[in-house]
Amino acid sequence: MTPSERAIELVRGAYDLHVHIEPDVIPRRTHDLELAQRFRERGLAGFVLKSHYVPTAERALLARRVVPEVEVLGSLTLNHGVGGLNPVAVEIAAREGARVVWLPTVDAANEAREADALPPEKKPLWAKLQAEFRQAGLPLCPIEALDANGRVVPALRQVLGVVARHGLVLATGHLGREEILKVVEAALEEGVRQIVVTHPDYPTQALPIPEQRWLAQQGAYLERCLVPSWSGKVPWERVFEAIRATGLEQNVLSTDLGQPKNPPVEDGLALFADKLLEAGFAEDEVRHMAVTNTVKLAKGGKA
Protein backbone atom coordinates (compact mmCIF):
# COMPACT_ATOMS: atom_id res chain seq x y z
CA MET A 1 0.00 0.00 0.00
CA THR A 2 1.30 3.44 -0.89
CA PRO A 3 0.16 6.76 0.59
CA SER A 4 -1.85 9.27 -1.41
CA GLU A 5 -0.24 12.39 -2.85
CA ARG A 6 -2.62 14.41 -0.70
CA ALA A 7 -1.27 12.77 2.45
CA ILE A 8 2.36 13.05 1.35
CA GLU A 9 1.90 16.79 0.88
CA LEU A 10 -0.01 17.12 4.15
CA VAL A 11 2.84 15.76 6.29
CA ARG A 12 5.58 17.71 4.52
CA GLY A 13 7.83 19.32 7.14
CA ALA A 14 7.09 16.70 9.81
CA TYR A 15 9.47 14.80 12.07
CA ASP A 16 9.04 11.10 12.72
CA LEU A 17 10.00 10.88 16.37
CA HIS A 18 10.16 7.07 16.60
CA VAL A 19 11.96 4.90 14.02
CA HIS A 20 14.04 1.71 14.30
CA ILE A 21 16.69 1.38 11.57
CA GLU A 22 20.19 0.03 11.00
CA PRO A 23 22.79 -0.31 12.34
CA ASP A 24 21.06 -2.49 14.92
CA VAL A 25 21.32 -5.95 16.45
CA ILE A 26 17.91 -6.75 14.93
CA PRO A 27 17.32 -6.79 11.14
CA ARG A 28 15.83 -3.52 9.93
CA ARG A 29 14.38 -2.31 6.65
CA THR A 30 16.78 0.58 5.98
CA HIS A 31 19.71 2.51 7.45
CA ASP A 32 20.38 6.04 8.69
CA LEU A 33 21.80 7.58 5.53
CA GLU A 34 19.34 5.97 3.13
CA LEU A 35 16.41 7.11 5.25
CA ALA A 36 17.76 10.64 5.51
CA GLN A 37 17.97 10.77 1.72
CA ARG A 38 14.41 9.50 1.36
CA PHE A 39 13.15 12.05 3.88
CA ARG A 40 14.87 14.77 1.89
CA GLU A 41 13.10 13.62 -1.26
CA ARG A 42 9.74 13.67 0.54
CA GLY A 43 10.23 17.08 2.14
CA LEU A 44 10.15 15.62 5.66
CA ALA A 45 12.08 17.58 8.26
CA GLY A 46 13.78 14.80 10.20
CA PHE A 47 13.54 11.75 12.43
CA VAL A 48 14.67 10.41 15.80
CA LEU A 49 16.84 7.30 15.78
CA LYS A 50 15.58 4.89 18.41
CA SER A 51 17.59 1.88 19.56
CA HIS A 52 16.61 -0.43 22.39
CA TYR A 53 20.30 -1.14 23.01
CA VAL A 54 22.71 1.73 22.28
CA PRO A 55 22.87 5.56 22.29
CA THR A 56 22.28 7.06 18.85
CA ALA A 57 23.45 10.70 19.14
CA GLU A 58 26.76 9.98 17.40
CA ARG A 59 25.02 8.22 14.51
CA ALA A 60 22.63 11.13 14.19
CA LEU A 61 25.46 13.65 14.00
CA LEU A 62 27.13 11.71 11.21
CA ALA A 63 23.86 11.42 9.27
CA ARG A 64 23.24 15.16 9.57
CA ARG A 65 26.68 15.89 8.16
CA VAL A 66 26.08 13.64 5.16
CA VAL A 67 22.48 14.80 4.56
CA PRO A 68 22.33 18.28 6.14
CA GLU A 69 18.86 19.04 4.74
CA VAL A 70 17.34 16.50 7.14
CA GLU A 71 17.62 16.84 10.91
CA VAL A 72 18.45 13.37 12.20
CA LEU A 73 18.20 13.37 16.00
CA GLY A 74 19.71 10.99 18.53
CA SER A 75 18.21 9.37 21.59
CA LEU A 76 18.88 7.07 24.51
CA THR A 77 16.77 4.18 25.79
CA LEU A 78 17.41 3.20 29.40
CA ASN A 79 17.68 -0.56 29.05
CA HIS A 80 20.49 -2.78 30.39
CA GLY A 81 22.69 -2.03 27.37
CA VAL A 82 23.36 1.46 28.79
CA GLY A 83 23.18 0.52 32.47
CA GLY A 84 19.42 0.78 32.96
CA LEU A 85 18.22 3.83 34.90
CA ASN A 86 21.63 5.43 34.54
CA PRO A 87 21.79 9.23 34.98
CA VAL A 88 25.43 9.29 33.81
CA ALA A 89 24.41 7.77 30.47
CA VAL A 90 21.72 10.45 30.15
CA GLU A 91 24.23 13.20 30.93
CA ILE A 92 26.63 11.93 28.27
CA ALA A 93 23.87 11.50 25.70
CA ALA A 94 22.67 15.04 26.35
CA ARG A 95 26.16 16.46 25.86
CA GLU A 96 26.41 14.57 22.58
CA GLY A 97 23.20 16.18 21.35
CA ALA A 98 20.55 13.52 22.02
CA ARG A 99 17.00 14.83 21.94
CA VAL A 100 14.85 12.03 23.44
CA VAL A 101 15.30 9.80 26.48
CA TRP A 102 13.11 6.71 26.55
CA LEU A 103 12.51 4.95 29.83
CA PRO A 104 13.02 1.16 29.73
CA THR A 105 11.45 -0.73 26.85
CA VAL A 106 12.62 -4.32 26.28
CA ASP A 107 13.97 -4.52 29.85
CA ALA A 108 10.99 -2.87 31.54
CA ALA A 109 9.44 -5.11 34.18
CA ASN A 110 6.02 -4.49 32.64
CA GLU A 111 7.18 -5.58 29.19
CA ALA A 112 9.05 -8.62 30.52
CA ARG A 113 5.89 -9.95 32.16
CA GLU A 114 3.91 -9.57 28.95
CA ALA A 115 6.60 -11.03 26.66
CA ASP A 116 7.16 -14.08 28.86
CA ALA A 117 3.49 -14.99 28.52
CA LEU A 118 3.58 -15.07 24.71
CA PRO A 119 4.01 -18.36 22.80
CA PRO A 120 7.35 -18.59 20.91
CA GLU A 121 5.80 -18.02 17.47
CA LYS A 122 4.25 -14.72 18.62
CA LYS A 123 7.29 -13.24 20.34
CA PRO A 124 8.65 -10.10 18.64
CA LEU A 125 12.25 -10.04 17.41
CA TRP A 126 13.47 -8.17 20.47
CA ALA A 127 11.88 -10.74 22.82
CA LYS A 128 13.66 -13.55 21.00
CA LEU A 129 16.92 -11.64 21.38
CA GLN A 130 16.25 -11.22 25.11
CA ALA A 131 15.85 -14.99 25.37
CA GLU A 132 19.20 -15.48 23.64
CA PHE A 133 20.86 -13.11 26.12
CA ARG A 134 19.41 -15.05 29.05
CA GLN A 135 20.51 -18.37 27.57
CA ALA A 136 24.03 -16.93 27.36
CA GLY A 137 23.88 -16.26 31.09
CA LEU A 138 23.66 -12.46 30.88
CA PRO A 139 21.99 -10.70 33.82
CA LEU A 140 18.73 -9.18 32.63
CA CYS A 141 16.72 -8.44 35.74
CA PRO A 142 13.52 -6.57 34.86
CA ILE A 143 13.88 -2.84 35.48
CA GLU A 144 11.30 -1.45 37.88
CA ALA A 145 10.31 2.22 37.83
CA LEU A 146 8.54 2.03 41.20
CA ASP A 147 9.58 0.55 44.52
CA ALA A 148 7.53 -1.82 46.66
CA ASN A 149 5.62 1.15 48.10
CA GLY A 150 4.72 2.51 44.68
CA ARG A 151 7.21 5.38 44.76
CA VAL A 152 9.50 6.35 41.88
CA VAL A 153 12.89 4.73 42.53
CA PRO A 154 15.80 7.09 43.39
CA ALA A 155 17.80 6.31 40.23
CA LEU A 156 14.85 7.33 38.09
CA ARG A 157 14.50 10.57 40.06
CA GLN A 158 18.13 11.30 39.18
CA VAL A 159 17.45 10.54 35.53
CA LEU A 160 14.50 12.94 35.53
CA GLY A 161 16.70 15.65 37.00
CA VAL A 162 19.24 15.29 34.19
CA VAL A 163 16.49 15.27 31.56
CA ALA A 164 15.04 18.46 33.01
CA ARG A 165 18.39 20.25 33.28
CA HIS A 166 19.19 19.62 29.62
CA GLY A 167 15.67 20.28 28.33
CA LEU A 168 15.33 16.83 26.77
CA VAL A 169 12.14 15.04 25.79
CA LEU A 170 11.19 12.25 28.21
CA ALA A 171 9.31 9.30 26.68
CA THR A 172 7.71 6.69 28.93
CA GLY A 173 8.89 3.68 26.91
CA HIS A 174 7.24 0.38 27.77
CA LEU A 175 6.35 1.17 31.37
CA GLY A 176 3.03 -0.08 32.65
CA ARG A 177 -0.08 1.93 33.36
CA GLU A 178 0.52 2.64 37.05
CA GLU A 179 4.18 3.41 36.40
CA ILE A 180 3.34 5.90 33.65
CA LEU A 181 0.97 7.91 35.83
CA LYS A 182 3.41 8.15 38.73
CA VAL A 183 6.47 8.81 36.55
CA VAL A 184 4.71 11.64 34.73
CA GLU A 185 3.87 13.21 38.09
CA ALA A 186 7.49 12.84 39.22
CA ALA A 187 8.82 14.23 35.93
CA LEU A 188 6.69 17.34 36.31
CA GLU A 189 7.90 17.74 39.89
CA GLU A 190 11.51 17.54 38.67
CA GLY A 191 10.90 20.19 36.01
CA VAL A 192 10.74 18.08 32.83
CA ARG A 193 9.01 20.29 30.28
CA GLN A 194 8.27 17.87 27.42
CA ILE A 195 6.85 14.41 28.16
CA VAL A 196 5.66 11.87 25.60
CA VAL A 197 3.51 8.91 26.66
CA THR A 198 4.72 6.16 24.33
CA HIS A 199 1.92 4.38 22.40
CA PRO A 200 -0.64 4.58 25.25
CA ASP A 201 -3.11 2.32 23.42
CA TYR A 202 -0.67 -0.57 22.96
CA PRO A 203 -1.74 -3.73 24.87
CA THR A 204 1.17 -3.52 27.33
CA GLN A 205 0.21 0.06 28.24
CA ALA A 206 -3.57 0.08 27.56
CA LEU A 207 -4.27 3.36 29.30
CA PRO A 208 -8.00 3.98 29.70
CA ILE A 209 -9.21 7.13 27.99
CA PRO A 210 -9.95 8.98 31.26
CA GLU A 211 -6.31 8.46 32.28
CA GLN A 212 -5.12 9.57 28.86
CA ARG A 213 -7.26 12.68 29.26
CA TRP A 214 -5.67 13.36 32.65
CA LEU A 215 -2.18 12.98 31.19
CA ALA A 216 -3.05 15.41 28.40
CA GLN A 217 -4.31 17.88 30.98
CA GLN A 218 -0.91 17.68 32.70
CA GLY A 219 0.71 18.72 29.42
CA ALA A 220 1.98 15.31 28.34
CA TYR A 221 1.86 14.40 24.66
CA LEU A 222 0.14 11.14 23.72
CA GLU A 223 2.09 9.37 20.99
CA ARG A 224 -0.02 7.62 18.37
CA CYS A 225 2.21 5.16 16.51
CA LEU A 226 1.33 3.68 13.13
CA VAL A 227 2.75 0.18 13.66
CA PRO A 228 0.51 -1.03 16.53
CA SER A 229 -2.63 -0.40 14.46
CA TRP A 230 -1.07 -1.36 11.12
CA SER A 231 -0.12 -4.73 12.62
CA GLY A 232 -3.57 -5.27 14.13
CA LYS A 233 -2.57 -4.98 17.78
CA VAL A 234 -4.56 -1.77 18.36
CA PRO A 235 -7.88 -1.17 16.56
CA TRP A 236 -7.87 1.99 14.46
CA GLU A 237 -11.17 3.08 15.99
CA ARG A 238 -9.58 2.95 19.43
CA VAL A 239 -6.88 5.38 18.25
CA PHE A 240 -9.41 7.73 16.63
CA GLU A 241 -11.56 7.73 19.76
CA ALA A 242 -8.59 8.45 22.01
CA ILE A 243 -7.40 11.35 19.84
CA ARG A 244 -10.83 12.94 19.84
CA ALA A 245 -11.14 12.50 23.60
CA THR A 246 -7.76 14.05 24.44
CA GLY A 247 -7.49 16.90 21.93
CA LEU A 248 -5.23 17.76 19.05
CA GLU A 249 -2.85 19.90 21.10
CA GLN A 250 -1.54 16.92 23.07
CA ASN A 251 -1.50 14.26 20.36
CA VAL A 252 1.54 13.53 18.23
CA LEU A 253 1.90 11.13 15.31
CA SER A 254 4.89 8.83 14.80
CA THR A 255 5.42 5.53 13.04
CA ASP A 256 7.58 3.08 15.08
CA LEU A 257 8.57 1.70 11.65
CA GLY A 258 11.73 0.00 10.46
CA GLN A 259 10.74 -3.67 10.66
CA PRO A 260 11.52 -5.55 7.41
CA LYS A 261 7.92 -6.71 6.84
CA ASN A 262 6.30 -3.32 7.48
CA PRO A 263 5.90 -0.38 5.04
CA PRO A 264 8.84 1.86 4.12
CA VAL A 265 9.63 4.25 6.94
CA GLU A 266 9.29 7.34 4.76
CA ASP A 267 5.71 6.31 3.89
CA GLY A 268 4.61 5.94 7.49
CA LEU A 269 3.37 9.40 8.46
CA ALA A 270 1.55 9.80 5.15
CA LEU A 271 -0.10 6.38 5.55
CA PHE A 272 -1.22 7.48 9.01
CA ALA A 273 -2.56 10.72 7.54
CA ASP A 274 -4.61 8.77 4.99
CA LYS A 275 -6.18 6.69 7.77
CA LEU A 276 -7.08 9.81 9.75
CA LEU A 277 -8.55 11.54 6.70
CA GLU A 278 -10.66 8.45 5.96
CA ALA A 279 -11.90 8.57 9.56
CA GLY A 280 -13.16 12.13 9.13
CA PHE A 281 -10.31 14.19 10.56
CA ALA A 282 -9.77 17.51 8.77
CA GLU A 283 -6.53 18.29 6.96
CA ASP A 284 -5.56 21.00 9.46
CA GLU A 285 -6.15 18.57 12.34
CA VAL A 286 -3.91 15.94 10.79
CA ARG A 287 -1.22 18.48 10.00
CA HIS A 288 -1.29 19.77 13.57
CA MET A 289 -0.56 16.32 14.99
CA ALA A 290 1.90 15.25 12.29
CA VAL A 291 3.80 18.50 11.79
CA THR A 292 3.13 21.25 14.34
CA ASN A 293 3.46 19.02 17.40
CA THR A 294 6.41 16.98 16.12
CA VAL A 295 8.30 20.19 15.33
CA LYS A 296 7.64 21.46 18.85
CA LEU A 297 9.12 18.32 20.36
CA ALA A 298 12.06 18.18 17.98
CA LYS A 299 12.87 21.86 18.49
CA GLY A 300 12.30 22.08 22.23
CA GLY A 301 8.96 23.86 22.10
CA LYS A 302 9.65 26.12 19.12
CA ALA A 303 7.19 25.59 16.28
Disulfide bonds with the S-S distance in Angstrom:
none
